[in-house]
């Protein structure tokens, strides 16, 4: 019974390792390198060195790809902020072309004098023109 549980434990560890190797891209990279080696018209004299060189080139390509992906994300953010700024500027240009629309940095001018209120003059009951004999 002890041997059976030991085998299950080893199988479990192997499965975890296989999953790890697959998820990290090792299987794919090794497969690609071995396929390239197989397809070489002239077999290299040092197959191990060929595999090492190919894996190094593959790794360099992966690193460069991740750097480019980061740069693309950065530039996408820049593009989005610039698009937003273009929309703001287009709205500003549109408001400057249309005199009825107020510019955000300028107070709106009233176009009709009828909408302005006349100043009020205080009137007291004791000083009316009809009751004042001095007038």
FENPE-V203619 format. One line per field, one symbol per residue. phi: phi as a letter, one per 40 degrees, with the letter a starting at -180 (. if undefined). A space follows every 10 residues. Layout:
phi->???
This chain:
phi->.ccccccccc cccccccccc ccccgcdccc cccccccccc cbcccbcccd cccccccccc cccccccccc cccccccccc cccccccccc cccccccccc cccdcbcccc cbcccccccc bcbbccbbdc ccccc
